[in-house]
Amino acid sequence: MAVGLYSRLARAEINSIRAFIAAEGYGANAADIRRCRQDILAFPPQTPGRAVIGSGDFYSMSGCRDLLFHVQEHQHTLPEIAAFLAEQDLQFLGFEIDQRVLDAYVERNPEDPARLDLDRWHRFELGHPGLFAGMYQFAVQKRR
């Protein structure tokens, strides 16, 4: 089975902006989204969350609404995913991710050449917080 889940660590910038949106009381209507985007664009470069302006979704109304104004989004950590997989008797089969990332992971973790150790992946992600900016995309199967 293929699975896609949001990384809480990778969504930190988005979560910063969502806190700003809540504090300022922006609604999910077109006028507020436009005003919010202008305010975010005016942030100083090092402001937490400002990196969302690098997302293509930021610049379209529906994309921005989904990216920043989503009413319910579940985010996870690799330790949470590992615990869930163990509880459900599922075997992790690996991430669908760029080969360069896989190579960098193996270089840092030569004792896991199969790239299946979620504890090691968690430590690797801590060092590269934007690694799973899209999603954790991986495959699992029922243990035999």
HUWOUR-V733569 format. One record per pair of residues at least 12 apart in sequence whose ideal C-beta (glycine too) atoms are under 6 Angstrom apart, sorted by the first residue. I is the first residue (numbers start at 1). J is the second residue. D is the distance in whole Angstrom. If there is no record, write none. Layout:
I,J,D
I,J,D
This chain:
1,140,6
2,139,5
3,138,6
4,135,4
4,137,5
5,76,5
5,136,5
6,75,5
6,135,6
7,132,4
7,136,6
8,75,4
8,77,5
9,125,6
9,129,5
10,130,6
10,132,5
10,133,5
11,75,5
13,49,5
13,51,5
13,52,6
16,48,4
16,49,3
17,49,4
17,52,5
17,68,5
28,65,6
28,69,4
33,64,5
78,118,5
78,121,6
78,122,4
79,122,6
82,118,4
89,143,5
90,140,4
91,141,5
91,143,5
92,116,6
92,140,6
93,139,4
93,140,6
94,115,6
95,138,5
96,137,4
102,115,6
105,124,5
